Amino acid sequence: MATHRTPPRIVAILCAAGLWFTGCGTEDQTSPQPSPSPTTPEQASPSDSPTTGSPTATPDEPTDEQSPETTLAPVGEFSTENQHSSGWPEYGETSNIYPTAVRTAVHDGFERIVIEHAGTGQPSFFTQYTAEPREPGIGTLVDTGSGAYLEVTLSGTTDPLDLPPDMLEHGAHLEDLDTQATEAVVSFAPWEATSTYYLGLDQQRPYAVSVLESPVRVVIDIQLEDQ
């Protein structure tokens, strides 16, 4: 399973974009808490090999055989329709959630994209195909040259006033993936207690989504063939 981690970036670049001083949510979902200590990322199944030649890919081994992330079955029923968790858009008791890594792998009939986060709790989610993927807060169109864009939104992520050094780079286009249909994953920093990610696909395909805890992960399965 390919793993992508982003080195610390220059905060001044983000500030220049005007993201962090305009419209940032004033109602944080929890009292500020220190970021949790780094933990060993949850590992993929033995069949999930890292992307060859990727400088950021590292080999993974499973640590929890019962975790939905490491099973070879889809996390839900495949559909091209909009999907959301039962609590959307509520975020409950979440704390310091922000994206830290992306892992990918291909299984029998589907491929899996996992976006891992720091923090605790279980944010709610909403997903949809969109013809106009746009950067949160600014509205700039996102273009990876893909044929379709799946928008994944989490509610309950942290306020981005303090940018942690291990967060995925804002606006990063991750394209060195171990996938067949997913051409790119675009990650944005939290904005007003929500986080937005775009999956650039070759075409609209049925998908399934789940959010897991300990650590917080968004698992997106993309169907590759009829099942």
C-alpha positions as CSV (number, residue, x, y, z in Angstrom):
1,M,0.0,0.0,0.0
2,A,1.4,3.3,-1.1
3,T,1.9,5.9,1.7
4,H,2.3,9.6,1.2
5,R,3.5,12.0,3.8
6,T,4.2,15.7,3.3
7,P,7.1,17.5,4.8
8,P,6.5,20.8,6.7
9,R,5.6,23.6,4.5
10,I,6.0,27.4,4.7
11,V,3.1,28.8,6.6
12,A,3.6,32.2,4.9
13,I,2.5,30.7,1.6
14,L,-0.9,29.7,3.1
15,C,-1.3,33.1,4.8
16,A,-0.7,34.8,1.5
17,A,-3.7,32.8,0.1
18,G,-5.8,34.5,2.8
19,L,-7.1,31.2,4.2
20,W,-6.2,31.4,7.8
21,F,-7.2,34.9,8.8
22,T,-10.6,35.2,7.0
23,G,-13.7,33.2,7.8
24,C,-11.9,30.7,10.1
25,G,-14.6,29.2,12.4
26,T,-14.9,31.0,15.7
27,E,-16.7,28.1,17.3
28,D,-14.3,25.2,17.7
29,Q,-15.8,21.9,18.4
30,T,-13.7,21.2,21.5
31,S,-11.4,23.1,23.8
32,P,-7.9,23.4,22.4
33,Q,-5.9,20.3,23.2
34,P,-2.3,19.5,22.4
35,S,-1.9,17.3,19.3
36,P,-1.6,13.6,20.2
37,S,1.8,12.0,20.2
38,P,2.7,10.4,16.8
39,T,1.7,6.7,16.5
40,T,2.6,4.0,14.2
41,P,0.3,4.2,11.1
42,E,-2.2,1.4,10.8
43,Q,-0.8,-1.0,8.3
44,A,-2.2,-2.5,5.1
45,S,-2.8,-6.1,4.1
46,P,0.2,-8.1,2.8
47,S,-1.1,-7.7,-0.8
48,D,-0.8,-3.9,-0.6
49,S,2.7,-3.2,-1.9
50,P,4.1,0.3,-1.9
51,T,4.3,2.3,-5.1
52,T,7.5,1.5,-6.9
53,G,10.0,4.3,-7.0
54,S,8.0,6.6,-4.8
55,P,10.4,8.5,-2.4
56,T,7.6,8.8,0.1
57,A,6.2,5.2,-0.1
58,T,7.0,2.8,2.7
59,P,6.2,-0.8,3.1
60,D,3.3,-1.6,5.4
61,E,2.2,-4.7,7.3
62,P,-1.2,-5.3,9.0
63,T,-1.5,-4.5,12.7
64,D,-5.2,-5.3,13.2
65,E,-6.6,-8.2,11.2
66,Q,-10.2,-7.2,12.1
67,S,-9.9,-3.6,11.0
68,P,-12.2,-2.7,8.0
69,E,-9.2,-1.0,6.4
70,T,-7.2,-4.2,6.2
71,T,-10.0,-6.5,5.1
72,L,-10.4,-7.5,1.5
73,A,-14.1,-6.7,1.4
74,P,-15.6,-3.3,0.5
75,V,-16.5,-1.0,3.4
76,G,-20.0,-0.6,2.1
77,E,-22.4,-0.9,-0.8
78,F,-21.1,0.6,-4.1
79,S,-23.1,3.5,-5.6
80,T,-22.5,6.6,-7.7
81,E,-25.1,8.5,-5.7
82,N,-24.3,11.1,-2.9
83,Q,-23.4,9.4,0.4
84,H,-23.3,10.7,4.0
85,S,-22.9,9.4,7.5
86,S,-26.0,9.3,9.8
87,G,-24.7,12.3,11.8
88,W,-23.9,14.6,9.0
89,P,-23.1,17.5,9.4
90,E,-22.6,17.1,13.2
91,Y,-19.2,16.4,14.5
92,G,-19.8,15.3,18.0
93,E,-16.8,15.0,20.4
94,T,-13.8,15.3,18.0
95,S,-10.5,16.9,18.8
96,N,-7.5,18.1,16.7
97,I,-8.3,16.2,13.6
98,Y,-6.3,17.0,10.5
99,P,-4.9,14.9,7.5
100,T,-1.5,13.4,7.8
101,A,-1.1,10.6,5.2
102,V,-2.7,8.9,2.2
103,R,-2.4,5.1,1.5
104,T,-3.7,3.3,-1.5
105,A,-4.0,-0.3,-2.7
106,V,-5.8,-2.5,-5.3
107,H,-7.9,-5.5,-4.2
108,D,-10.1,-7.9,-6.1
109,G,-12.7,-5.8,-7.9
110,F,-11.9,-2.5,-6.2
111,E,-9.2,-0.1,-5.1
112,R,-8.9,1.5,-1.7
113,I,-7.8,5.0,-0.7
114,V,-7.2,5.7,3.0
115,I,-6.8,9.3,4.3
116,E,-5.4,9.1,7.8
117,H,-5.7,11.9,10.3
118,A,-4.3,12.9,13.7
119,G,-6.7,13.6,16.5
120,T,-9.5,11.7,18.2
121,G,-13.2,11.1,17.6
122,Q,-15.3,10.3,14.6
123,P,-16.1,13.1,12.2
124,S,-19.2,12.9,9.9
125,F,-18.8,12.8,6.2
126,F,-20.6,13.7,2.9
127,T,-19.4,12.6,-0.5
128,Q,-20.5,13.4,-4.0
129,Y,-19.4,13.6,-7.6
130,T,-18.9,17.2,-8.7
131,A,-18.2,18.8,-12.1
132,E,-16.6,21.8,-10.4
133,P,-14.1,20.9,-7.7
134,R,-13.1,24.0,-5.9
135,E,-10.6,25.0,-3.2
136,P,-12.4,25.7,0.2
137,G,-12.6,29.4,1.1
138,I,-11.2,30.7,-2.2
139,G,-13.2,28.9,-4.9
140,T,-10.3,28.3,-7.2
141,L,-11.0,25.3,-9.6
142,V,-9.1,22.2,-8.9
143,D,-7.7,20.5,-12.1
144,T,-5.8,17.3,-12.1
145,G,-6.7,16.4,-15.7
146,S,-9.1,13.7,-14.5
147,G,-12.3,12.6,-16.1
148,A,-14.4,12.8,-12.9
149,Y,-14.0,14.2,-9.4
150,L,-15.3,12.6,-6.2
151,E,-15.6,15.2,-3.4
152,V,-15.1,14.0,0.2
153,T,-16.0,16.4,3.0
154,L,-15.4,15.8,6.7
155,S,-17.2,17.8,9.5
156,G,-15.4,18.0,12.8
157,T,-11.8,18.7,11.9
158,T,-9.6,21.2,13.7
159,D,-9.4,24.9,13.4
160,P,-6.3,25.7,11.3
161,L,-4.9,28.6,13.3
162,D,-2.0,26.5,14.4
163,L,-0.7,24.6,11.4
164,P,0.9,21.3,12.6
165,P,4.1,20.3,10.8
166,D,2.9,16.8,10.1
167,M,-0.2,17.9,8.3
168,L,-0.5,17.0,4.6
169,E,0.5,20.0,2.5
170,H,-2.4,22.3,1.7
171,G,-3.5,21.8,-1.9
172,A,-1.1,18.9,-2.4
173,H,-1.8,16.8,-5.6
174,L,-0.8,13.3,-4.7
175,E,-0.4,11.4,-8.0
176,D,2.2,8.6,-7.3
177,L,-0.5,6.2,-6.3
178,D,-0.8,2.4,-6.3
179,T,-4.2,2.5,-8.1
180,Q,-5.9,1.8,-11.4
181,A,-8.8,4.3,-11.6
182,T,-7.8,7.0,-9.1
183,E,-5.4,9.3,-10.8
184,A,-4.9,11.9,-8.0
185,V,-5.9,12.8,-4.5
186,V,-6.0,16.5,-3.6
187,S,-5.8,17.4,0.1
188,F,-6.8,20.7,1.7
189,A,-6.2,21.9,5.2
190,P,-9.2,22.2,7.5
191,W,-11.4,25.2,6.9
192,E,-14.2,26.2,9.3
193,A,-14.2,22.8,11.1
194,T,-14.4,20.9,7.8
195,S,-11.9,19.2,5.6
196,T,-12.3,18.7,1.8
197,Y,-10.5,16.2,-0.4
198,Y,-10.9,15.4,-4.1
199,L,-10.3,12.1,-5.8
200,G,-9.5,12.6,-9.5
201,L,-10.8,9.4,-11.3
202,D,-10.7,8.3,-14.9
203,Q,-14.5,8.3,-14.9
204,Q,-17.4,8.2,-12.5
205,R,-17.4,4.8,-10.8
206,P,-19.5,3.3,-7.9
207,Y,-17.8,3.9,-4.6
208,A,-18.3,3.2,-0.8
209,V,-17.1,5.2,2.1
210,S,-16.5,4.7,5.8
211,V,-14.9,6.7,8.7
212,L,-12.8,4.7,11.2
213,E,-11.3,5.7,14.6
214,S,-8.0,5.1,16.4
215,P,-6.5,6.5,14.3
216,V,-9.1,8.6,12.4
217,R,-9.3,7.3,8.8
218,V,-11.5,8.0,5.8
219,V,-11.7,4.8,3.7
220,I,-12.9,5.2,0.1
221,D,-13.4,2.1,-2.0
222,I,-13.7,2.6,-5.8
223,Q,-15.3,-0.2,-7.8
224,L,-13.2,-1.4,-10.7
225,E,-15.6,-4.0,-12.2
226,D,-19.1,-5.2,-11.8
227,Q,-19.6,-7.5,-8.8
